[in-house]
Amino acid sequence: MNIPQALRYAPTHEWVRQEADGTLTVGITDFAQDNLGELVFIELPEAGRQVAAAEGCAVVESVKAASDVYAPVAGEVIAGNAAAAASPRRVNQDPYGAWLFKLKPAAVADLGNLMDAGAYAKIVASV
């Protein structure tokens, strides 16, 4: 299972990458996409939407089930990945390249509430 060291992780299986401009790129982890199976539909949040930490703001649907994707921190959605929504299998093929949405965080310090790769690996190992 691929768990990149440079990312932060939420217990609900979202990954977060902080960009140079302070925004956050968010997607679902390799573990999440593997458990869901082949993705067939993605509903993205609209730009401008304010989200609270742990608020469901996107949906990924597979041949097995639909699952909410949660905001890892509070903030404003600034973009959704239309390419991923148009071709959901991209997330299965490259879960860390096919991001879902970008956030402008309300407080960058909130990133400290997310797990590093080692802590996330322990979570998925216990499942």
C-alpha positions as CSV (number, residue, x, y, z in Angstrom):
1,M,0.0,0.0,0.0
2,N,1.3,3.4,-1.0
3,I,1.4,6.0,1.8
4,P,3.5,9.0,0.7
5,Q,5.7,10.5,3.5
6,A,5.2,14.1,2.4
7,L,1.4,14.2,2.9
8,R,-0.8,14.5,5.9
9,Y,-3.8,12.2,6.5
10,A,-7.2,12.3,8.1
11,P,-8.6,9.3,9.9
12,T,-11.4,9.2,7.3
13,H,-8.8,8.4,4.6
14,E,-8.3,11.7,2.9
15,W,-4.8,12.9,2.1
16,V,-3.7,16.5,2.2
17,R,-0.8,18.3,0.5
18,Q,0.1,21.8,1.4
19,E,1.0,23.8,-1.6
20,A,3.6,26.7,-1.8
21,D,0.8,29.3,-1.8
22,G,-0.7,27.9,1.4
23,T,-3.7,26.2,-0.2
24,L,-4.4,22.5,0.4
25,T,-4.9,19.8,-2.2
26,V,-7.2,17.0,-1.0
27,G,-7.9,13.5,-2.3
28,I,-8.6,10.0,-1.1
29,T,-5.9,7.6,-0.1
30,D,-4.8,4.4,-1.8
31,F,-6.3,2.5,1.0
32,A,-9.7,4.2,0.5
33,Q,-9.8,3.7,-3.3
34,D,-8.7,0.1,-2.9
35,N,-11.5,-0.6,-0.4
36,L,-14.1,1.1,-2.5
37,G,-13.2,-0.7,-5.7
38,E,-13.7,0.8,-9.2
39,L,-15.0,4.3,-9.0
40,V,-17.8,5.2,-11.3
41,F,-19.0,8.7,-10.1
42,I,-17.5,11.6,-8.2
43,E,-19.5,14.6,-6.9
44,L,-17.2,17.5,-6.1
45,P,-17.9,20.5,-3.9
46,E,-18.5,23.9,-5.6
47,A,-15.8,26.6,-5.4
48,G,-16.7,29.2,-2.8
49,R,-18.3,26.7,-0.4
50,Q,-17.3,27.1,3.2
51,V,-16.6,23.8,4.9
52,A,-16.0,22.8,8.5
53,A,-13.4,20.2,9.5
54,A,-14.8,16.7,9.1
55,E,-17.8,17.9,7.1
56,G,-18.8,15.7,4.2
57,C,-18.3,17.8,1.1
58,A,-17.7,15.4,-1.8
59,V,-19.0,11.9,-2.7
60,V,-17.2,9.1,-4.4
61,E,-19.3,6.2,-5.7
62,S,-18.0,2.8,-6.7
63,V,-19.5,-0.4,-8.0
64,K,-19.7,-1.4,-4.4
65,A,-20.9,1.7,-2.5
66,A,-21.0,5.4,-2.2
67,S,-18.8,7.2,0.4
68,D,-18.5,10.7,1.6
69,V,-15.3,12.6,1.4
70,Y,-14.7,14.9,4.3
71,A,-12.9,18.2,4.6
72,P,-9.7,17.5,6.5
73,V,-9.7,21.1,7.9
74,A,-12.1,24.1,7.9
75,G,-11.8,26.4,5.0
76,E,-13.1,27.5,1.6
77,V,-13.2,25.2,-1.4
78,I,-11.4,27.0,-4.2
79,A,-11.5,24.3,-6.9
80,G,-12.7,20.9,-7.8
81,N,-10.9,18.5,-10.1
82,A,-13.2,18.3,-13.1
83,A,-10.9,15.8,-14.8
84,A,-11.3,13.4,-11.9
85,A,-15.1,13.8,-11.9
86,A,-15.2,13.2,-15.7
87,S,-13.0,10.1,-15.4
88,P,-13.3,8.6,-11.8
89,R,-11.1,5.7,-12.7
90,R,-8.2,8.1,-12.6
91,V,-8.5,8.1,-8.8
92,N,-8.1,4.3,-8.8
93,Q,-5.1,4.5,-11.1
94,D,-3.3,7.3,-9.3
95,P,-5.0,8.3,-6.0
96,Y,-2.3,10.7,-5.1
97,G,-2.2,12.4,-8.5
98,A,-5.9,12.6,-9.1
99,W,-6.9,15.0,-6.4
100,L,-10.5,15.9,-5.7
101,F,-10.6,19.5,-4.4
102,K,-8.5,22.3,-3.2
103,L,-9.1,24.3,0.0
104,K,-8.0,27.6,1.3
105,P,-7.7,26.7,5.0
106,A,-9.3,28.9,7.7
107,A,-6.2,28.3,9.9
108,V,-3.0,26.6,8.6
109,A,-2.3,25.5,12.1
110,D,-5.2,23.0,11.7
111,L,-2.8,20.9,9.6
112,G,-1.2,19.9,12.9
113,N,-4.4,17.9,13.7
114,L,-3.8,15.6,10.8
115,M,-1.6,12.4,10.9
116,D,1.7,11.9,9.3
117,A,2.4,8.9,7.1
118,G,3.6,6.7,10.0
119,A,0.5,7.3,12.1
120,Y,-1.8,6.8,9.2
121,A,0.0,3.5,8.3
122,K,-0.8,2.3,11.8
123,I,-4.5,3.1,11.4
124,V,-4.8,1.2,8.1
125,A,-2.8,-1.7,9.4
126,S,-5.3,-2.2,12.2
127,V,-8.3,-2.4,9.8
